[in-house]
Amino acid sequence: MTVSQRILQSILYADIFNHPMTEREVWRWMPTSVHISKKVFHKELLTLVKKKKILSLSPFLLLPQHKKYLGIHAQRLMTSQKKWKLACKVGRILKGVPTILFVGVTGSLAVNNTDENDDIDLCIVTTKGTVWMTRLITTLAVELFSHRRHPGTKNIKDTICLNMFVAEDALTIEKNRHDIYIAHELLQMVPLWERKGIMKKWLLKNPWVKSTYIHAYEEKMKSVVSRTRQNKYAAGIYRLFEQPARWLQIQYMKQRHTTEEVTERQIRFHPKDVRQRVIATYQLACKSYKIPLDKTTK
C-alpha cells in the first residue's frame, strides 16, 4: 500500500460522514501500522492535490466532488461548540458517582462534526463488579439534572445518550469487533475526565488498534486527561447491590429490547448501529479508487 493510497483512505473514511479534514487530521487518521514522516506525507499530499484527486481549500482537504461539505462542516463546528458545553456539564455531574472511572464523549461530537438535531453520546467505564449499579445511579443523575435520551424518542436534540457502560476488567475488545470502525471510534473518543489512567489502560489492552492507526494511537497515548480522586470504599457498597440492580434493569430491558448487548461486565446500546454500513461504504469507496482491500479496509 502506497502513502498516497493511505492518504486517500483517510479522506475517504471521513467523507462517509461529510467531514472535511485538516492536513494534521488526515495524517493522524491514515490507516497504517508503520509510522510515516510528515515530510513524506506532505510531499505525497501535494502530488494528490496537483493531480486533482484531492481538493485543498485551506485549511481543509476533501474530495473534489464534495466541495459542498465545507458549508455543512462549518455549521457543524458551531453546533458542536454548543453541545460541548452541555457534555462538560453532565461530565461534572457524574464526578459525584464514585464508581465511575472514566467519562468519554463518542460519536460525531468527538470530532466536532455533529448536526443540530443530534444527541450527545457518552461512554462510561466503571469499577469492576459495579457496572449495573453504576448505570442505575448514572441514569438517575442524568434524568434529574439533564435530559436523557429514552428508547423510541424521535426528538433527540441535545439529549444525553448513555450508550456504553464497561467495567474496568472488560476493556479488551472482542476479536470479532477488530475492525477499522471500532478502532476509529476508540481513538477519536474524547475523555472528559478519568480515574486510574483508564484511557491508556484501554489502549494498552487493545494493541491491534495501534496497527490500524499508529499515528492516532501514539497521539492518544501522549494526551493528558483531566483526573479526579476516587472514593475507594464506595465500590464495596455498590457491589452489595449489583445483582439486584442488574436483575431490575434486565427486566425493564426485556420490555423494550432493541439492539442492546448486555453481559455482567458490559452494557452497549445501539439506537442506530451504523458499524456495518460504514465499513461496507468505505470498502466500496476504496474499490472505486482502486485501493486494494486489506485489514485497514475491514
N, C-alpha and C positions, 0 to 999 in steps of 0.2 A: 504494500500500500504506500503510495507516494504522499509527500507532505501536502501537495495540492489537493489530493483526494481527501485527506484528513480535514483540511480547511473547509472543503465543500460539505463534508459530513456534518461538521459543527454548525454551519449555516443552515443546512437542510433540516436538521433536527429542530432548531429554533423556529424555522419557517412554518412548521406544523402549527405553532402557537401564535403566528402572526407577529413574531418578535424579532425586530432588527437588533443587532448586537454591535457593541463597540469592538475595536481591534483587540483590546485586552480580553474581552469576554469570548471572542472567537478562539483566541489562543487557549484560554482556560478550558473551554469545552471541546477541544479537539479530542476525539476518541482515540487514544493511543496509550500503549504501555511503555513507550520509550520517550524520554524527555527530549523535546525539540526546542532548540535555542530560539530566542525571539528574533535573532538576526536572520536565521534561515527562514523562519516563519514569515517575517516581513517581506523578504525577497520573493517568496512564492506567492504571497498575497498580492503584491504589486503586479506580478505576472497575470494572475487571475483577473485582476481589475482591468489590465490592458487588453486582455482577451475578451472582456465584457462578459465573463462568466459570473462576476460579482459586481454589484453596483456600490460605489463608495460615495456616500453623502455625509460628510463629516458631522458628527463623529461615528455615524452608523454604517454598517455593512449589511447588505441583504441581496436577495436575488433580483435581477433587473426587472423581471415581470411583476414584482410585488412592491413597487415604489409606494403604493397607497398605504402600506403598513406603517410608514413613518407617521402619518397623521393619527392612525389608531394607537400607535405606541405612545405618542405624545400625550394623548388623553389618558391612557392607562397609567402613565407615570404620575400624573396629577392625582388620579383616583387612588393610586397606591399610597401616596403620602397621607391621605386622609385615613385610609384603613390601617396604616401602621400605628397611628395614634391609638386607635381602638384596640389593636392587638397588644400593644405595650401596656395599656390599661388593664386588660384581662390578665396579662402576664404578671403584673404586680399583685393583683388579687390572689393569684394562685400560689404566690410565695407563702401564703398562710396555710397551705396544705403541706404538712411536714413530711409526708412520704413521697412527694413529687421530687424527683432528682433532676428533671430536665423539662423545659417547655420550649418547643420549637415551632416556627411558622413554616408551613409547607405549601406546595401548590403554586399558583400563579403569583400570589403576593410575595413569595420568597424571591422572585426575580423581577419584582416591580412591573408586572405585566397583567394586572388584574382589571376586569371590567367593573363598571359602576354597580351592576346588579349582582356581583359575585359575593360569596360568603368568605369567611376567613378560616382557613384550616390550621388546626393546632395538633401537634404530636406531643404526647406525654410519656415520659419514662418514669417508672415508679420503683420504689424499694422492693426487693424481691419478697414475694409472698403477700403483697398488698395491692395487686393491680385492680381487683374488683372493688375493694373498699375505697381505694383512691379514686376510682372512676365515680363511685356513688357520691363522694364528698365534692369532687370537682364539678360534677354535673349540677349539684345543688347550688354550689357557689356561683357558677355561670348563670344559672336560672335567676338567682337573687340579684346579682349585681351587673348583669349584662343581658344579651339577647341570644339565647342558644338556638341553633338550628334543630328543628324537630323533624322526625320522619314524615315524608309526604308534603312538607311545606313547599309551596310554589314560590312565594316571595322570600328569597334567601338573602337579600341585600344586607350586608353588614352583620349577618348572624355569625355566631361562633360555632364552627363545626369541629367537635372533638372527635376527629376521625381515626385516631390511633392511640392506644394505650399499650405499652410494652414494659414488662418487668426488666430490671437491670441484669438478670441472669438469662434473658432471652433475646439478646441483641444480635446474635448470629442469624443472618438471613438465610432461609431455606434455599437449598441448591436449585430447586425448580423455579426460583424467583431471581436467579442471577442473570439479569439482562440489562440492556442499556437504559431502559426506563427507570428501573429501580435504583440503579447506580446514580443516575442523574438526580432523582428525587432525594436520595440520601445526601448527596453532596451539595445540592442547592438549598437544603433546609437551613433556615437562619435561627440559631438559638437565641431566645430572649434572655434566658439565664439557666444556670445549671448548678448542681452539686456533685462533688466527687469526680469531676472531669469526665462526664458521661460521653460528650461528643467524641473525644479522642478514643475512648474505650470502644465506642460503636464502630469507628473506622478500623481500629486495630483488629476487631473481631471479624471484619469482612475485608481481608486483603485483596480479594478479587476485584473490588471496586477500584483499587489503585491501578490494576492492569487494564481497566476500562478508561479511566480518566485520570491519568497520572498528574497532570498539571493542577486540576481542580482538587485532587486529593492532597497534594503537597501544600497548596494554599490553605486548605481547610485545617490541616494539622498544625499550621503555624498561627492560625487565627486565635484571638483572645476572646474568651467568653465570660460574660459577667457571672460571678459566682455569689452564692449566698449560703449561710450556715444551715445546718440541719439539726433538728431535734432528734437525737439518737434514740430516745426512749419511746417516741411516738409509734414507731414501726411495730413494736411488740403489742401495743394496744390495738392497732389496726388489724393485726393478724388474728386476734381473737374473734373478730367479726368478719373475716374474709370469706368463709364458706357460706354463712347466711346471706351476705351481700351478693355473692356470686349466684346463689340459688334464686334470690329475689329478682335480680336483673335478667337472668336467663328466662325466667317465667314471663317477664314483661316482653322480652325479645321474641319469644315464640309467637306472640300475637301479631308482631309486625315484621316478621323475618323477611329480609330482602337480600342484601349482598354482604352481610357482615360475616367475618370469620373470627371465631372465638375459641380460645383454649384457656387453661388455667393461668397462663402467663402472658397472653396477648389478646387484645380486642382490636379488630380492624373493621372500620366501616367504609363502605364504598358507595355513597349515594349515586355516583356516576363514575363507574370504573372504566377508565379510558385506556388502561395499560395496553391491552392487545391491539386496540385500534391505532394507537400512536406507533407501536412497533411496526405494524403492517404498513401504515402510511410512510413511515421512514424507510422501510425496505424498498417500497415501490419508487420512492424518490431517488434512492441510491442507484437502483437499476436504471432509471431514466438518464442518470448521469454516467452510466457505465462504471459505477464503483462496485467492485466485487464484494459479495456478501461474506463477512467473517464474523467473529464473535462480537465486534463492535457494532454490528447491524442487527443483532439479535437480542 
